[in-house]
Amino acid sequence: MKPIYFLILIVLISIIPRPSMKLHAQEILFRMPEETGQHEGTWLQWPHDYTYGAGYRDDVESTWIEMTRGLVTGENVHIIAYNNQEELHIIQVLTNANVPLTRIDFYIYPTDDFWVRDNGPIFVYDNESNQLITDWGFNGWGNRYPYENCDIIPELVSEDIGIPRVDLSAVVLEGGSIEVDGNGTLMATRSSIINNNRNPDLSQSQIEEYLTIYLGISHFIWLDGVPNLDITDFHIDGFARFYDSSTIVCLDEAGLVDWGTPDSDIDILLSAQNIEGNDYDFVFLPLTQNNVVTAYGQNLGYKGSYVNYYIGNSVVLVPHYSDPNDDVVISILENLYPNRTVVGVDVRNMYAGGGMIHCVTQQQPIDLTSIGTEGNLDNIFLFQLRQNYPNPFNLNATIPYSLTKASTVTIKIYNASGQLVKTLVDGNVSAGQHEAVWDGTDNAAQTVSSGIYFYKMKAEGFRRIKWMTLIK
């Protein structure tokens, strides 16, 4: 990102009206696009054992493997790994599960947990279609759980991928606490935003002004919600979502009652009007028929919601609970999203922690300034790293890669333990098709033994890893 861009951004942010000022339509400076818009990729925070102890990762990891398998069919997947050792573990489990690594890259940041929807970057466009990261405050759902590592993830992502960040730490806002339709409407519960454990010093009108400026909201649907019913204080994405600007997908009335939704909130939700003043259409989903039982046999004592699904470019990832209503909901969503493959993902073990698919995914929209407003999917992937040939190889391996714009590129070879073996590319590379060659006859190659290696390419915010086999 050019220095002048950051300078302009700093000046722009310095003149943005603060919540004490009344806003007008022309002062809406940013817009959060709807989830159904085309993604550059999806962010995941991979589970680990460093916060809650041994076995935490193993209980839930299969869910991340299946989410990744579905997502790579249509977009990049940006995986946040706790450290280099975890990165190698993830690569191995994905390889063992036959999940292609072509569109996967890795970012090494310590995290407290895996709920990236709530702590991760929220991407927006400005009025000239430049992309920015909004970095809202995160305090572990009202200081209930560790959060210091997760709170700085948006800042780290911004630094790594070169997208400017707007510091909004003065307002605590989790991504799962809001639903936006991309057309100026936001739906949320007061209990998860306007409360004493998130924003004790901010009024509803002050919070609305932040949401107006930074997310492009001009129409609000507020439900009261239920404080302390769960760790999120009743996030909206567990029971009501936007399909588009005229349709809401939510639990059916029996499900809303079972979910704990107050009668007054049910009335507000079902009588809500959109930004044009028209009544919403509704698509209703049931809860599970039965209380959810984890794969290791624990009866959680409550039912599961299917509303917490995630919409990718080519798939809709839907929570599955080994319940008769799994197939019922798949059928409904296949009719609702006919141009996407609806994929059920077992979330039973993850659900013991209180969340589902939408809670652990965060979309990054396409860069409109690079590929145009049409958003041709072929142009989303500005950089490509391909499999070496031959593979396995003996004398040398050729690694094809391509750039759609000139960039600083590194391509490095590592052994299976993550130790650097050789740097093949390190410098400015022009746009176009390129090849890097690891010459098996050079001194460096002669000092290494037969085995599994991997090569990593970095270019701006792009990172890709592929495996290769050397036979000598």
Stockholm file with secondary structure:
# STOCKHOLM 1.0

chainA/1-472         MKPIYFLILIVLISIIPRPSMKLHAQEILFRMPEETGQHEGTWLQWPHDYTYGAGYRDDVESTWIEMTRGLVTGENVHIIAYNNQEELHIIQVLTNANVPLTRIDFYIYPTDDFWVRDNGPIFVYDNESNQLITDWGFNGWGNRYPYENCDIIPELVSEDIGIPRVDLSAVVLEGGSIEVDGNGTLMATRSSIINNNRNPDLSQSQIEEYLTIYLGISHFIWLDGVPNLDITDFHIDGFARFYDSSTIVCLDEAGLVDWGTPDSDIDILLSAQNIEGNDYDFVFLPLTQNNVVTAYGQNLGYKGSYVNYYIGNSVVLVPHYSDPNDDVVISILENLYPNRTVVGVDVRNMYAGGGMIHCVTQQQPIDLTSIGTEGNLDNIFLFQLRQNYPNPFNLNATIPYSLTKASTVTIKIYNASGQLVKTLVDGNVSAGQHEAVWDGTDNAAQTVSSGIYFYKMKAEGFRRIKWMTLIK
#=GR chainA/1-472 SS CCHHHHHHHHHHHHTSCCTTSCCCGGGCCEECCCTTSCEEEEEEECCCSTTTCTTHHHHHHHHHHHHHHHHTTTSEEEEEESSHHHHHHHHHHHHHTTCCCTTEEEEECCCSCSCHHHHSCEEEEETTSCEEEEEEECCHHHHTSCCHHHHTHHHHHHHHHTCCEEEEEEEECCGGGEEECSSSEEEEEGGGTSSTTTCTTCCHHHHHHHHHHHHCCCEEEEECCCTTSSTTSSCGGGTEEEEETTEEEEECHHHHHHHTCCHHHHHHHHTCBCTTSCBCEEEEECCCSSCCBCTTSCBCSSCCCSSCCEECSSEEEEEECSSTHHHHHHHHHHHHCTTSEEEEEECHHHHTTTCCTGGGCEEEECCHHHHTTTTCGGGTCCEEECCCBSSSBSSEEEEEEEESSCEEEEEEEEETTSCEEEEEEEEEECSEEEEEEEETTSHHHHTSCSEEEEEEEEETTEEEEEEEEECC
#=GC SS_cons         CCHHHHHHHHHHHHTSCCTTSCCCGGGCCEECCCTTSCEEEEEEECCCSTTTCTTHHHHHHHHHHHHHHHHTTTSEEEEEESSHHHHHHHHHHHHHTTCCCTTEEEEECCCSCSCHHHHSCEEEEETTSCEEEEEEECCHHHHTSCCHHHHTHHHHHHHHHTCCEEEEEEEECCGGGEEECSSSEEEEEGGGTSSTTTCTTCCHHHHHHHHHHHHCCCEEEEECCCTTSSTTSSCGGGTEEEEETTEEEEECHHHHHHHTCCHHHHHHHHTCBCTTSCBCEEEEECCCSSCCBCTTSCBCSSCCCSSCCEECSSEEEEEECSSTHHHHHHHHHHHHCTTSEEEEEECHHHHTTTCCTGGGCEEEECCHHHHTTTTCGGGTCCEEECCCBSSSBSSEEEEEEEESSCEEEEEEEEETTSCEEEEEEEEEECSEEEEEEEETTSHHHHTSCSEEEEEEEEETTEEEEEEEEECC
//
